[in-house]
Amino acid sequence: MRAAVYRGPGDIAVEEVADPVIEQPTDAVVRVVAAGLCGSDLSTYRGQKDVPPGSRIGHEMVGTVTEVGAEVTGVRVGDWVLVPFRYSCGTCGFCLDGLPSSCPRGGFWSREVVDGGQGELVRVPFADGTLLKAYPDGSAPDPDLVASLLTLTDVMGTGYHAALSAEVTEGATAVVVGDGAVGLCAVVASRLLGAERVLVLGSNHPARTRTARELGADEVVTERGEAASARVAELTGGLGAPSVLECVGTAESFSTALDVVAPGGTVGWVGLPLGVELDMSRLFFHNITLAGGVAPVRTYMPLLLSEVLSGRIDPGVVFTDRLGLGQVAEAYRMLDARETVKPLIDPTS
């Protein structure tokens, strides 16, 4: 089969690799019909992670089951499924408590298992705990829904985690730090939880600004640093916002999040931290709560799935380009150069 392989900083290529096979009776094999490129993939692409050359890449995928192990009962061959960015057993205490992201037997694609999502096939450990069917009968969704369903495997669930962690409530003002795919999905999540006003701290990027407004942002602040904080103060009567969703993970974005949160407010933190050093006194003296972390997207998937299927949310608009698997190197270049908000990869082409 073909799969995207990391060969070194700035070098992603499609290579022929061995097809995955059932290794444990709880495994399934899924043929990928759509995969996403994620901002966290860029840290690998840029050489910022300790990833050895030759590793597969990608962790956002949906597809159809082609094979199941002897102990798999929740899915069968032919089922159309969503595959979250982390697999989990579904039966341990953490999974049962809604925290599959901390499952001790779970893991991440292309780390604890060799397969990555940007390829034609993947072996899925703990298929019953990991996979979610789009429909109870396993049927395929309308093609127009595929992009939105793909977001549920990572960015929409992560944006929702940011909103829940930031304690977004009915009628509240929420500030989303970041206008990447996670930040844009955090706008959707804030509206879903009833936020009356959503401000986005983003970049002077027309496609991102347009998408943010389409998804429900009232205001997009393009200033950075102190200027951004001053603008939020102006927009909130000098008070700041009770709920701030940090969706970037840099030292600057995190500092800005702490600047714009109101005293007694909460920062929901989901941006993968790179170079963040936290000054605890900023939290202490203003009674600021910090919550979040790795999103337990498998827990959120059933709820968000129903919202997509009902037509209430359409987060798939964050995918601004669609390319074939053979164009994956170009997709990474475009994402790295900010020429696209988020590319969708079709492994069948």
BADREN-954751 format. One record per residue (C-alpha): residue in three letters; x, y, z. Coordinates in steps of 0.001 Angstrom, whole numbers, plus 500000, padded with zeros to 6 digits. Layout:
BEGIN
rovo_east_north_up
ALA_X_Y_Z
...
***
This chain:
BEGIN
rovo_east_north_up
MET_500000_500000_500000
ARG_500963_503674_499777
ALA_501562_505832_502842
ALA_503023_509227_503690
VAL_506418_508882_505349
TYR_508482_511464_507224
ARG_512017_511399_505812
GLY_513462_514417_507621
PRO_512719_518112_508224
GLY_510680_519489_505340
ASP_510579_516131_503571
ILE_507365_514077_503414
ALA_507066_511489_500660
VAL_504652_508762_499602
GLU_506240_505318_499757
GLU_505163_501720_499225
VAL_504922_499975_502601
ALA_503589_496644_503817
ASP_499826_496313_504212
PRO_498724_496157_507860
VAL_497424_492841_509170
ILE_495464_491726_512227
GLU_497985_491251_515043
GLN_495659_490947_518042
PRO_492108_489555_518199
THR_490873_493040_519221
ASP_492294_494685_516071
ALA_490560_495922_512950
VAL_491959_497115_509639
VAL_490442_500250_508117
ARG_490738_501506_504543
VAL_491112_505270_504784
VAL_488765_507307_502605
ALA_489749_510744_503931
ALA_492579_512008_506122
GLY_493520_515382_507503
LEU_496736_517297_507940
CYS_496981_518781_511423
GLY_498921_521714_512800
SER_500675_519298_515152
ASP_501885_517382_512074
LEU_503807_520536_511171
SER_505977_520231_514264
THR_507081_516845_512939
TYR_507474_518224_509409
ARG_509654_521063_510728
GLY_511864_518722_512734
GLN_510644_520037_516089
LYS_509796_516574_517409
ASP_512056_513625_518039
VAL_510583_511589_515201
PRO_512947_509222_513387
PRO_513092_509361_509586
GLY_511024_506596_508026
SER_508064_507112_510378
ARG_504517_507176_509070
ILE_502546_510342_509717
GLY_498948_511451_510196
HIS_496335_510913_512904
GLU_493014_512156_511497
MET_491076_509633_509420
VAL_487746_508110_508472
GLY_487166_505016_506366
THR_485671_501566_505995
VAL_486491_498413_507935
THR_488115_495743_505781
GLU_489023_493125_508399
VAL_488312_492455_512079
GLY_489918_490303_514731
ALA_488143_487352_516332
GLU_487154_489283_519481
VAL_485803_492402_517772
THR_482034_492730_518201
GLY_481268_496440_517779
VAL_482124_496802_514101
ARG_482142_494496_511113
VAL_483628_494438_507637
GLY_482106_497168_505488
ASP_481225_499550_508324
TRP_482013_503231_507725
VAL_483856_504508_510801
LEU_485547_507484_512425
VAL_489037_506908_513838
PRO_490083_509281_516668
PHE_493630_510606_516867
ARG_494410_508290_519774
TYR_493302_504678_520133
SER_492027_503436_523507
CYS_490762_500221_525060
GLY_487319_501498_526055
THR_487170_499350_529196
CYS_489704_500726_531708
GLY_488818_503205_534443
PHE_490080_506196_532475
CYS_488075_505262_529396
LEU_484928_504628_531428
ASP_485390_507984_533175
GLY_485521_509790_529835
LEU_489287_510220_529639
PRO_490415_507802_526892
SER_493297_510171_526138
SER_494890_508774_529317
CYS_494149_505113_528594
PRO_497272_503204_529743
ARG_496887_500702_526913
GLY_496167_503360_524321
GLY_498525_505259_522095
PHE_499055_507596_519183
TRP_499262_506750_515516
SER_502826_506466_514153
ARG_504210_506384_517707
GLU_502962_503395_519690
VAL_501869_501749_516430
VAL_503612_502004_513077
ASP_500594_503070_511027
GLY_499659_506674_510318
GLY_496446_508152_509022
GLN_497869_509562_505787
GLY_497918_506267_503984
GLU_495631_503748_502357
LEU_495160_501367_505319
VAL_495640_501358_509095
ARG_495565_498694_511770
VAL_493385_499870_514651
PRO_494126_498370_518079
PHE_491155_497950_520442
ALA_488695_498435_517610
ASP_485629_498224_519857
GLY_486920_500970_522152
THR_488355_503166_519425
LEU_486124_503155_516351
LEU_482749_504868_516022
LYS_480292_504085_513249
ALA_478798_507061_511444
TYR_475411_505319_511500
PRO_474269_502399_513682
ASP_473902_500143_510632
GLY_477444_500953_509464
SER_476332_502670_506276
ALA_478363_505411_504621
PRO_477376_509058_505089
ASP_476537_511499_502346
PRO_479819_512560_500682
ASP_479059_516168_501608
LEU_479345_515224_505301
VAL_482715_513503_505112
ALA_484798_516618_505783
SER_482784_517534_508868
LEU_482913_513966_510174
LEU_486675_513958_509654
THR_487022_516980_511966
LEU_485498_514922_514787
THR_488584_512691_514855
ASP_490661_515606_516163
VAL_490164_519328_515587
MET_486441_519641_516324
GLY_486757_517473_519411
THR_489792_519465_520484
GLY_487971_522768_519981
TYR_485065_521387_521987
HIS_487462_520367_524758
ALA_488801_523926_524810
ALA_485287_525317_525185
LEU_484310_522873_527942
SER_487605_523431_529760
ALA_487162_527221_529533
GLU_483687_526810_531043
VAL_481888_528535_528199
THR_478306_529012_529293
GLU_475016_530303_527933
GLY_475173_534030_527263
ALA_478899_534364_527996
THR_481681_536066_526072
ALA_484423_533741_524851
VAL_487803_534676_523412
VAL_489456_532144_521117
VAL_493217_532533_520770
GLY_494190_531169_517355
ASP_492555_530992_513940
GLY_493894_527633_512814
ALA_491588_524665_512406
VAL_491358_524021_516164
GLY_490630_527674_516885
LEU_487973_527778_514190
CYS_486369_524642_515603
ALA_486541_526261_519054
VAL_484328_529021_517646
VAL_481793_526356_516615
ALA_482033_524750_520054
SER_481577_528064_521883
ARG_478405_528755_519924
LEU_477234_525195_520547
LEU_477581_525769_524303
GLY_475620_529000_524100
ALA_478212_531770_524011
GLU_476530_535057_523151
ARG_479710_536688_521879
VAL_482841_535113_520409
LEU_486035_537039_519723
VAL_488882_535433_517783
LEU_492507_536489_518113
GLY_493908_535528_514737
SER_496115_536642_511918
ASN_495670_538919_508973
HIS_494757_535936_506796
PRO_491647_536502_504645
ALA_490582_532846_504394
ARG_490885_532302_508139
THR_489058_535534_508951
ARG_486301_534700_506494
THR_485920_531187_507893
ALA_485926_532426_511493
ARG_483051_534782_510737
GLU_481211_532079_508800
LEU_481439_529787_511818
GLY_480136_532385_514259
ALA_482890_534798_515318
ASP_481606_538305_516066
GLU_485012_539950_515872
VAL_488423_538899_514556
VAL_491334_540710_516193
THR_494422_540629_513978
GLU_496786_542515_516291
ARG_499398_540545_518230
GLY_500835_540719_521749
GLU_500070_543828_523795
ALA_498078_545359_520935
ALA_495784_542311_520864
SER_495303_542459_524630
ALA_494475_546155_524420
ARG_491908_545511_521693
VAL_490197_542784_523744
ALA_490134_545128_526742
GLU_488455_547727_524552
LEU_485887_545206_523307
THR_485077_543941_526814
GLY_484881_547246_528648
GLY_488275_546685_530231
LEU_487161_543531_532013
GLY_488496_540747_529806
ALA_486558_537575_529069
PRO_485445_534941_531598
SER_486287_532149_529120
VAL_489454_532088_527015
LEU_490261_529199_524663
GLU_493998_528843_523982
CYS_494326_526928_520713
VAL_497909_527595_519574
GLY_500424_526523_522226
THR_503219_529087_521799
ALA_504689_531247_524549
GLU_503193_534362_522946
SER_499703_532917_522519
PHE_499630_531592_526051
SER_500791_534943_527457
THR_498054_536682_525475
ALA_495454_534240_526795
LEU_496418_535112_530364
ASP_496316_538816_529503
VAL_492754_538739_528172
VAL_491067_536448_530702
ALA_488990_538263_533316
PRO_489787_537900_537025
GLY_488139_534722_538226
GLY_487963_533451_534648
THR_489167_530232_533058
VAL_491652_529500_530284
GLY_490878_526289_528398
TRP_494231_525133_527071
VAL_494478_522728_524129
GLY_497336_524130_522034
LEU_500272_521706_521880
PRO_502798_523539_524117
LEU_506077_524518_522494
GLY_508347_526712_524602
VAL_505634_527678_527108
GLU_506861_528645_530582
LEU_504059_529482_532987
ASP_504289_532334_535508
MET_502076_530993_538283
SER_501783_534408_539917
ARG_499639_535596_537008
LEU_497117_532896_537861
PHE_497398_533338_541614
PHE_496804_537070_541914
HIS_493783_537079_539604
ASN_492236_533754_540642
ILE_492559_532404_537114
THR_491771_528756_536494
LEU_493775_526809_533937
ALA_492217_523637_532507
GLY_492498_521443_529446
GLY_495174_519303_527867
VAL_494936_516456_525386
ALA_491342_516265_524224
PRO_489474_513004_524930
VAL_487911_513194_521471
ARG_486533_509630_521548
THR_484306_510710_524430
TYR_482984_513711_522511
MET_482547_511982_519159
PRO_479001_510592_519682
LEU_477619_513978_520725
LEU_479388_515896_517962
LEU_478431_513221_515437
SER_474763_513827_516205
GLU_475267_517578_515807
VAL_476845_517099_512369
LEU_474229_514619_511178
SER_471443_516935_512337
GLY_472958_519811_510382
ARG_473413_521975_513459
ILE_477170_522321_512906
ASP_479310_522145_509774
PRO_482946_522232_510898
GLY_484136_520672_507638
VAL_484531_524160_506177
VAL_487938_524306_507898
PHE_489193_522057_505087
THR_490031_524634_502426
ASP_491900_522344_500008
ARG_491539_518715_498904
LEU_494469_516809_497455
GLY_495299_513230_496553
LEU_497727_511133_498560
GLY_500294_511596_495804
GLN_500180_515344_496513
VAL_500843_515043_500244
ALA_504239_516784_500021
GLU_502550_519764_498393
ALA_499852_519712_501073
TYR_502514_520006_503782
ARG_504246_522809_501928
MET_500956_524699_501607
LEU_500088_524239_505279
ASP_503561_525277_506386
ALA_503411_528373_504168
ARG_499903_529229_505450
GLU_498499_528975_501939
THR_495688_526764_503247
VAL_493776_526586_506500
LYS_493689_522790_506496
PRO_494151_520250_503682
LEU_492059_517111_503275
ILE_493868_514129_501740
ASP_492081_511563_499577
PRO_494140_508347_499811
THR_492190_506844_496916
SER_493729_509291_494429
***
